[in-house]
Amino acid sequence: MHKHSKIYVAGHRGLVGSAIKKNLETKGFTNIVVRTHAELDLTDAKATADFFESEKPEYVFLAAAKVGGIIANNTYRADFIYDNLMIQNNVIHQSYVHGVKKLLFLGSTCIYPKNAPQPLIEDYLLTGSLEYTNEPYAIAKIAGIKTCESYNLQYGTNFMSVMPTNLYGPNDNFDLEKSHVLPALIRKVHLGKALENSDWETLREDLNCLPIKGVNGTASQTAILEVLQSFGIAQTDTGAAVEIWGSGKPMREFLWSEDMADACVFLMENRNFSDCVTNHSEVRNTHINIGTGQDITIADLAELVKTTVGFNGNFVFNTAKPDGTMRKLTDVSKLNSMGWKHQVEITEGVQRMYDWYKLRK
């Protein structure tokens, strides 16, 4: 890519897309094209085709997707498979039609089998059953990998796929009904701290910024307490308590979103699809894991968040709720061998994310 190359970042307002856009701008790229969902619905094939015909981007970062945590994935199963298939099919196909020089498709490590050996290497794809709660989303992302591979093989395109581990960082989703584990933990512990201190100013400010189930900061104290309790944030006889789904035993790997963006831009600038092909007779598993190669239990993560926020209350692990996959750690040797390694460790990242959350408007 050249500094003046026209680059389309699909999904620029999300956690992933916003980090990629920021990274490109920091590195001096000046011709970045973006569209909000209101301006361009990527599930609409004609609208997507018209956009590519009009803008003719040279490079595409496909970070647009419908994403969420366990609750959202399991509840809106049809939405997750339909929307994601439509978005990626439209963008990948139009990138081929309009001669895009290189595309980077972003998926997720949930593509790997639930009981795959650890750490997860790229060759474990399609070797077993997926974790049930996010199966529709995972199938859509696997389809994206195979679409990129197939277009490359049939049409000679240069479409790459990367599978980031669990991401966190600025512009994350803190909606307790739809967020992933780390932003949900940070917000719940933040609210738990305010509750234990009877800090109603902070509670109301938080709910005004992001209402929970329609309850904002203007609601009565009773209504606020009720909605907090519905998400496991409550005052008990021994102080404030925060509920965490599952046993706390599952281990998860977390990558700072700005590190992920740096890896994506690095690959777009320095690597091609051909660099990912190891078997030319049967081209498979050309995607690249992006992660740290390090993990932490959910219980230890909760304690890290507790220390960072300054919460003195208790955690209640609700073992009636699902744990999901017990461990999901990526092998990042392929990425490291290509010349990139993460910089931000989890302790620093959680502090950065909490600082960002407190300053958001």
C-alpha positions in Angstrom: 0.0 0.0 0.0 1.1 3.6 -0.7 0.2 6.5 1.5 -2.2 7.8 -1.1 -3.8 4.4 -1.9 -7.6 4.4 -1.6 -8.4 2.1 1.4 -11.9 1.1 2.4 -12.3 0.2 6.1 -15.6 -1.6 6.4 -16.9 -1.3 10.0 -14.9 1.7 11.0 -17.0 2.5 14.0 -16.6 -0.8 15.7 -13.8 -2.0 18.0 -11.8 -3.6 15.2 -12.5 -1.1 12.4 -11.9 2.0 14.5 -8.5 0.6 15.6 -7.5 -0.1 12.0 -8.6 3.3 10.8 -6.6 5.0 13.6 -3.5 2.9 12.9 -3.7 3.8 9.2 -4.1 7.5 10.0 -1.2 7.4 12.5 1.0 5.8 9.8 0.2 8.6 7.3 -2.4 7.0 5.0 -4.5 9.8 3.7 -7.1 8.3 1.4 -9.3 6.3 3.7 -12.9 5.6 2.7 -15.6 4.8 5.3 -19.3 4.6 5.5 -21.7 4.3 8.5 -24.3 1.6 8.5 -26.9 4.3 7.8 -25.0 5.4 4.8 -24.3 1.8 3.4 -26.0 -1.4 4.4 -23.5 -4.1 3.5 -26.2 -6.8 3.6 -27.7 -5.0 0.6 -26.1 -6.5 -2.5 -27.0 -3.6 -4.9 -26.0 -0.9 -2.4 -22.6 -2.6 -1.9 -22.1 -3.0 -5.7 -23.0 0.7 -6.2 -20.5 1.8 -3.5 -17.7 -0.2 -5.1 -18.5 1.1 -8.5 -18.5 4.7 -7.3 -15.5 4.6 -4.9 -13.3 1.9 -6.5 -11.1 1.2 -3.4 -7.7 -0.4 -4.0 -7.5 -2.1 -0.6 -10.2 -3.4 1.7 -10.2 -4.2 5.4 -13.4 -6.2 6.0 -14.0 -5.6 9.7 -17.8 -5.1 9.4 -19.7 -7.8 11.2 -22.5 -8.5 13.6 -20.7 -9.4 16.9 -21.6 -10.1 20.5 -21.1 -12.3 23.6 -22.5 -15.6 24.6 -26.0 -14.2 25.3 -26.3 -12.4 22.0 -24.8 -15.3 19.9 -27.1 -17.8 21.4 -30.2 -15.7 21.3 -29.9 -14.1 17.8 -28.6 -17.2 16.0 -30.4 -16.5 12.7 -29.2 -12.8 12.7 -25.6 -13.8 13.3 -25.4 -16.3 10.5 -27.5 -14.3 8.0 -26.0 -10.8 8.5 -22.4 -12.0 8.6 -22.8 -14.2 5.5 -24.5 -11.4 3.6 -21.9 -8.7 4.6 -18.8 -10.8 3.7 -20.3 -12.3 0.5 -21.2 -8.8 -0.8 -17.9 -7.2 0.1 -15.7 -10.1 -1.1 -17.5 -10.5 -4.4 -17.5 -6.8 -5.2 -13.8 -6.6 -4.3 -13.2 -9.3 -7.0 -15.6 -7.6 -9.5 -13.9 -4.2 -9.1 -10.3 -5.4 -9.1 -9.3 -4.7 -5.4 -5.6 -5.3 -5.1 -5.8 -6.8 -1.7 -8.5 -7.6 0.9 -8.1 -8.6 4.5 -11.0 -10.5 6.0 -11.3 -10.5 9.8 -12.9 -13.5 11.6 -12.5 -14.9 15.0 -10.8 -17.9 16.8 -14.3 -19.2 17.6 -13.9 -20.9 14.1 -12.0 -23.7 15.8 -13.6 -26.9 17.2 -14.8 -26.8 20.8 -12.5 -29.6 21.9 -9.5 -28.8 19.7 -6.0 -29.4 21.2 -4.4 -26.3 22.8 -2.9 -24.1 21.6 -4.9 -23.7 18.5 -3.0 -23.9 15.2 -4.5 -23.0 11.9 -4.6 -26.6 10.7 -7.3 -27.5 13.4 -10.0 -25.8 11.3 -12.8 -28.1 10.4 -11.5 -31.0 12.5 -14.4 -31.2 15.0 -17.6 -29.8 16.3 -18.0 -26.1 17.1 -19.0 -24.6 20.5 -22.8 -24.6 20.3 -23.6 -21.1 21.6 -21.6 -19.3 18.8 -21.9 -22.0 16.1 -23.9 -19.7 13.6 -21.3 -16.9 13.9 -18.4 -19.3 13.6 -19.9 -21.0 10.5 -20.2 -17.6 8.8 -16.6 -16.8 9.6 -15.4 -20.2 8.3 -17.4 -19.5 5.1 -15.5 -16.2 4.8 -12.2 -17.9 5.0 -13.2 -20.4 2.3 -14.7 -17.6 0.1 -11.4 -15.8 0.2 -9.4 -18.9 -0.6 -11.8 -19.9 -3.4 -11.8 -16.5 -5.1 -8.0 -16.5 -4.9 -7.7 -20.0 -6.5 -10.3 -19.4 -9.2 -9.8 -15.7 -10.0 -6.3 -15.0 -8.8 -7.3 -12.4 -6.3 -5.2 -11.5 -3.3 -7.6 -11.9 -0.3 -6.2 -12.8 3.1 -7.9 -13.9 6.3 -6.9 -13.3 9.9 -8.5 -14.7 13.0 -8.0 -12.5 16.0 -8.4 -13.9 19.5 -10.7 -12.1 22.1 -10.2 -8.4 21.5 -10.7 -5.5 23.9 -9.9 -1.8 23.8 -11.3 1.7 22.9 -14.8 1.7 21.3 -15.6 -1.7 22.7 -19.2 -2.7 23.3 -20.2 -2.2 27.0 -23.9 -3.1 26.5 -24.5 -5.7 29.2 -27.0 -7.6 27.0 -24.5 -7.9 24.0 -21.0 -7.3 25.2 -18.1 -9.8 25.5 -16.7 -10.9 28.8 -14.0 -8.2 29.4 -16.0 -5.1 28.7 -19.0 -6.6 30.6 -16.7 -7.3 33.6 -15.3 -3.8 33.6 -18.7 -2.2 33.4 -20.3 -4.5 36.0 -17.4 -4.0 38.5 -17.4 -0.2 37.8 -21.2 -0.1 38.7 -20.6 -2.5 41.6 -18.0 -0.1 43.0 -20.4 2.9 42.7 -23.1 0.8 44.4 -20.9 -0.2 47.3 -20.0 3.5 47.8 -23.7 4.7 47.3 -22.3 6.8 44.6 -25.5 7.7 42.8 -23.9 10.4 40.7 -21.6 7.8 39.0 -24.5 5.3 38.7 -26.8 7.9 37.0 -24.0 9.2 34.8 -23.2 5.7 33.6 -26.8 4.9 32.8 -27.3 8.2 31.0 -24.3 7.3 28.8 -25.5 3.8 28.1 -29.0 2.8 29.4 -29.6 -0.8 30.5 -32.9 -2.3 29.3 -34.2 1.2 28.7 -33.4 2.4 32.2 -31.3 5.6 32.2 -30.0 7.9 34.9 -33.2 9.8 35.3 -35.0 6.7 36.6 -35.9 6.2 40.3 -33.4 4.5 42.6 -35.7 1.5 42.9 -35.8 1.1 39.1 -32.0 1.4 38.9 -31.4 -1.1 41.6 -33.8 -3.5 39.9 -32.1 -3.3 36.5 -28.7 -3.7 38.1 -29.8 -6.7 40.0 -31.1 -8.3 36.8 -27.5 -8.3 35.6 -26.1 -9.6 38.9 -25.0 -6.3 40.4 -26.5 -6.0 43.8 -26.1 -4.9 47.4 -26.0 -7.9 49.9 -25.6 -8.3 53.6 -21.9 -8.5 53.2 -21.5 -5.6 50.7 -21.8 -5.2 47.0 -21.6 -8.3 44.8 -21.2 -8.9 41.1 -22.3 -12.1 39.4 -20.1 -13.8 36.8 -21.5 -16.4 34.4 -20.0 -19.8 34.8 -17.4 -21.3 37.1 -14.6 -18.8 36.4 -12.4 -21.7 35.3 -12.4 -21.2 31.5 -9.2 -19.7 30.2 -9.2 -17.0 27.6 -6.6 -15.1 25.6 -7.0 -11.3 25.2 -5.5 -9.0 22.6 -5.4 -5.2 22.8 -7.4 -4.0 19.8 -4.7 -1.5 18.7 -2.2 -4.3 18.7 -4.6 -6.3 16.5 -4.9 -3.3 14.1 -1.1 -3.0 13.9 -0.9 -6.7 12.9 -3.5 -6.2 10.2 -1.9 -3.2 8.7 1.5 -4.9 8.9 0.1 -7.9 6.9 -1.5 -5.7 4.3 1.7 -3.9 3.8 4.1 -6.8 3.9 2.4 -10.1 3.1 0.3 -11.7 0.4 -2.0 -14.7 0.1 0.8 -16.6 -1.5 2.8 -16.3 1.8 0.1 -18.3 3.5 0.0 -21.3 1.1 2.1 -24.3 2.3 0.5 -27.1 0.2 -0.1 -26.2 -3.4 -1.9 -29.4 -4.3 -4.7 -28.8 -1.6 -4.8 -25.2 -0.5 -6.3 -25.1 3.0 -6.0 -23.2 6.3 -4.4 -20.1 4.8 -5.8 -17.9 7.5 -3.5 -16.4 10.2 -4.1 -16.4 13.9 -3.6 -13.0 15.6 -3.1 -13.1 19.4 -0.6 -13.1 22.2 -0.2 -16.8 22.8 -0.9 -16.2 26.5 -4.2 -16.8 28.5 -5.8 -16.2 31.9 -8.7 -17.8 33.8 -11.9 -15.8 33.9 -11.6 -15.8 37.7 -8.1 -14.3 37.6 -9.3 -11.8 35.0 -12.1 -10.7 37.3 -9.6 -10.2 40.1 -7.5 -8.1 37.8 -10.5 -5.9 36.9 -11.4 -5.7 40.6 -8.0 -4.4 41.5 -7.9 -2.0 38.6 -11.3 -0.5 39.3 -10.8 -0.5 43.1 -13.9 -2.6 43.9 -14.0 -4.1 47.4 -17.1 -6.3 47.0 -17.5 -10.0 46.2 -17.8 -12.1 43.0 -20.6 -14.7 42.7 -19.9 -17.4 40.1 -23.2 -18.6 38.7 -22.4 -22.2 37.7 -25.9 -22.7 36.3 -24.8 -20.5 33.4 -22.6 -21.9 30.6 -18.8 -21.7 30.6 -18.4 -22.1 26.9 -15.2 -23.6 25.7 -12.9 -24.3 28.6 -9.8 -23.1 26.9 -9.1 -21.2 23.7 -5.5 -20.2 23.2 -4.0 -19.4 19.8 -0.7 -20.6 18.5 0.7 -17.4 17.0 4.0 -18.9 15.6 2.8 -18.4 12.0 2.2 -14.7 12.6 5.4 -14.3 14.6 7.4 -15.9 11.8 6.0 -13.3 9.4 7.6 -10.6 11.5 4.9 -9.3 14.0 4.5 -9.7 17.8 2.1 -8.1 20.3 3.2 -5.3 22.6 0.4 -4.7 25.2 0.1 -7.2 28.0 -3.2 -7.8 29.8 -2.5 -5.8 33.0 -1.6 -2.7 31.1 -4.5 -3.2 28.7 -7.2 -3.5 31.4 -5.9 -0.3 32.9 -6.0 1.5 29.6 -9.5 0.2 28.8 -10.9 1.3 32.2 -9.3 4.7 31.8 -11.0 5.0 28.4 -14.3 3.8 29.7 -14.3 6.5 32.5 -13.6 9.2 30.0 -16.1 8.2 27.3 -19.1 10.4 26.4 
